[in-house]
Amino acid sequence: MTEAVQFLSDVEQIMRTAVPAAYADQPISAVKKIARDNDGDPVPVIESDHTLRGVINADSLIFDGPSTAGQLASHPRMTVAPHESAFSVARRMISRRVDWVPVVKDRKLVGTVTRSCILSAFGELNRV
C-alpha cells in the first residue's frame, strides 16, 4: 500500500507530459486540428518560451472570431503545480467541475491533469 500512496503523492506522478499545445501566433485552423486530434480536450496556448498564455475550449472554436490562438485564449479555470497533492487537486477538480487542468511550473506549461489521469491513478491504487 505504501507504493500506491507514494505513486499518488503529487501531480507530477499522474500528469500527462505530452501535451499538444498551440503557439499564440498560430491560426485558429491549427487549434481546431489539435482539438479534433485530441477528442475535443481544451488546447493550451503557449508563448514561444512555453509560458502558458491561456486555453481554448472546443466550444470557443464553433464561432468565427479572432484569427490567432493568442487572441482567442482565455485564462484557465484553474492551474496546478507539479508538486501539489494529487488528492487535493482531484478534490478541487471535482468541486469546480473541471475535467482538465494545465500543470504549470515557473509559468511554463509542463503537463496536464485530466479526470482520466486521476481515474487511472486510482485504478493503480486499487491494484496494489
Contacts in CASP RR format, 6 or more apart in sequence:
PFRMAT RR
TARGET T0000
AUTHOR 0000-0000-0000
METHOD contacts of the structure
MODEL  1
MTEAVQFLSDVEQIMRTAVPAAYADQPISAVKKIARDNDGDPVPVIESDH
TLRGVINADSLIFDGPSTAGQLASHPRMTVAPHESAFSVARRMISRRVDW
VPVVKDRKLVGTVTRSCILSAFGELNRV
1 128 0 8 1.000
3 128 0 8 1.000
4 124 0 8 1.000
4 125 0 8 1.000
4 128 0 8 1.000
5 125 0 8 1.000
7 13 0 8 1.000
7 121 0 8 1.000
7 124 0 8 1.000
7 125 0 8 1.000
8 14 0 8 1.000
8 86 0 8 1.000
8 87 0 8 1.000
8 121 0 8 1.000
8 122 0 8 1.000
8 124 0 8 1.000
8 125 0 8 1.000
9 85 0 8 1.000
9 86 0 8 1.000
10 82 0 8 1.000
10 83 0 8 1.000
10 84 0 8 1.000
10 85 0 8 1.000
10 86 0 8 1.000
11 80 0 8 1.000
11 81 0 8 1.000
11 82 0 8 1.000
11 83 0 8 1.000
11 84 0 8 1.000
11 85 0 8 1.000
11 86 0 8 1.000
11 89 0 8 1.000
11 103 0 8 1.000
11 113 0 8 1.000
12 82 0 8 1.000
12 83 0 8 1.000
12 103 0 8 1.000
13 86 0 8 1.000
13 121 0 8 1.000
14 86 0 8 1.000
14 113 0 8 1.000
14 117 0 8 1.000
14 118 0 8 1.000
14 120 0 8 1.000
14 121 0 8 1.000
15 82 0 8 1.000
15 103 0 8 1.000
15 110 0 8 1.000
15 111 0 8 1.000
15 112 0 8 1.000
15 113 0 8 1.000
15 117 0 8 1.000
16 111 0 8 1.000
16 112 0 8 1.000
16 113 0 8 1.000
16 114 0 8 1.000
16 117 0 8 1.000
17 110 0 8 1.000
17 111 0 8 1.000
19 44 0 8 1.000
19 102 0 8 1.000
19 109 0 8 1.000
19 111 0 8 1.000
19 112 0 8 1.000
20 34 0 8 1.000
20 37 0 8 1.000
20 38 0 8 1.000
20 43 0 8 1.000
21 34 0 8 1.000
21 43 0 8 1.000
21 44 0 8 1.000
21 45 0 8 1.000
21 46 0 8 1.000
21 109 0 8 1.000
22 30 0 8 1.000
22 31 0 8 1.000
22 34 0 8 1.000
22 43 0 8 1.000
22 44 0 8 1.000
22 45 0 8 1.000
22 46 0 8 1.000
22 56 0 8 1.000
22 69 0 8 1.000
23 45 0 8 1.000
23 46 0 8 1.000
23 47 0 8 1.000
23 48 0 8 1.000
23 69 0 8 1.000
24 45 0 8 1.000
24 46 0 8 1.000
24 47 0 8 1.000
24 48 0 8 1.000
24 53 0 8 1.000
24 68 0 8 1.000
24 69 0 8 1.000
24 70 0 8 1.000
24 73 0 8 1.000
25 68 0 8 1.000
25 69 0 8 1.000
25 70 0 8 1.000
26 68 0 8 1.000
26 69 0 8 1.000
27 67 0 8 1.000
27 68 0 8 1.000
27 69 0 8 1.000
28 61 0 8 1.000
28 65 0 8 1.000
28 66 0 8 1.000
28 67 0 8 1.000
28 68 0 8 1.000
28 69 0 8 1.000
28 72 0 8 1.000
30 69 0 8 1.000
31 43 0 8 1.000
31 45 0 8 1.000
31 56 0 8 1.000
31 61 0 8 1.000
31 69 0 8 1.000
31 72 0 8 1.000
32 61 0 8 1.000
34 43 0 8 1.000
35 41 0 8 1.000
35 42 0 8 1.000
35 43 0 8 1.000
35 56 0 8 1.000
35 58 0 8 1.000
35 61 0 8 1.000
40 58 0 8 1.000
41 58 0 8 1.000
41 100 0 8 1.000
41 112 0 8 1.000
41 114 0 8 1.000
42 55 0 8 1.000
42 56 0 8 1.000
42 57 0 8 1.000
42 58 0 8 1.000
42 76 0 8 1.000
42 100 0 8 1.000
43 55 0 8 1.000
43 56 0 8 1.000
43 69 0 8 1.000
44 52 0 8 1.000
44 54 0 8 1.000
44 55 0 8 1.000
44 76 0 8 1.000
44 102 0 8 1.000
44 109 0 8 1.000
44 112 0 8 1.000
45 52 0 8 1.000
45 53 0 8 1.000
45 54 0 8 1.000
45 55 0 8 1.000
45 56 0 8 1.000
45 69 0 8 1.000
45 70 0 8 1.000
45 72 0 8 1.000
45 73 0 8 1.000
46 52 0 8 1.000
46 53 0 8 1.000
46 108 0 8 1.000
46 109 0 8 1.000
47 53 0 8 1.000
49 108 0 8 1.000
50 108 0 8 1.000
50 109 0 8 1.000
51 107 0 8 1.000
51 108 0 8 1.000
51 109 0 8 1.000
52 76 0 8 1.000
52 79 0 8 1.000
52 102 0 8 1.000
52 104 0 8 1.000
52 107 0 8 1.000
52 108 0 8 1.000
52 109 0 8 1.000
53 69 0 8 1.000
53 70 0 8 1.000
53 73 0 8 1.000
54 70 0 8 1.000
54 73 0 8 1.000
54 74 0 8 1.000
54 75 0 8 1.000
54 76 0 8 1.000
54 102 0 8 1.000
55 73 0 8 1.000
55 74 0 8 1.000
55 75 0 8 1.000
55 76 0 8 1.000
55 102 0 8 1.000
56 69 0 8 1.000
56 72 0 8 1.000
56 73 0 8 1.000
56 74 0 8 1.000
60 72 0 8 1.000
60 74 0 8 1.000
61 72 0 8 1.000
65 72 0 8 1.000
66 72 0 8 1.000
76 101 0 8 1.000
76 102 0 8 1.000
77 96 0 8 1.000
77 98 0 8 1.000
78 92 0 8 1.000
78 93 0 8 1.000
78 96 0 8 1.000
78 98 0 8 1.000
78 101 0 8 1.000
79 101 0 8 1.000
79 102 0 8 1.000
79 103 0 8 1.000
79 104 0 8 1.000
80 89 0 8 1.000
80 92 0 8 1.000
80 101 0 8 1.000
80 102 0 8 1.000
80 103 0 8 1.000
80 104 0 8 1.000
80 113 0 8 1.000
81 103 0 8 1.000
81 104 0 8 1.000
81 105 0 8 1.000
82 103 0 8 1.000
82 105 0 8 1.000
82 110 0 8 1.000
86 113 0 8 1.000
86 118 0 8 1.000
86 121 0 8 1.000
89 101 0 8 1.000
89 113 0 8 1.000
89 118 0 8 1.000
90 118 0 8 1.000
92 98 0 8 1.000
93 99 0 8 1.000
93 101 0 8 1.000
93 113 0 8 1.000
93 115 0 8 1.000
93 118 0 8 1.000
99 114 0 8 1.000
99 115 0 8 1.000
100 112 0 8 1.000
100 113 0 8 1.000
100 114 0 8 1.000
100 115 0 8 1.000
101 112 0 8 1.000
101 113 0 8 1.000
101 114 0 8 1.000
102 109 0 8 1.000
102 111 0 8 1.000
102 112 0 8 1.000
103 109 0 8 1.000
103 110 0 8 1.000
103 111 0 8 1.000
103 112 0 8 1.000
103 113 0 8 1.000
104 110 0 8 1.000
END
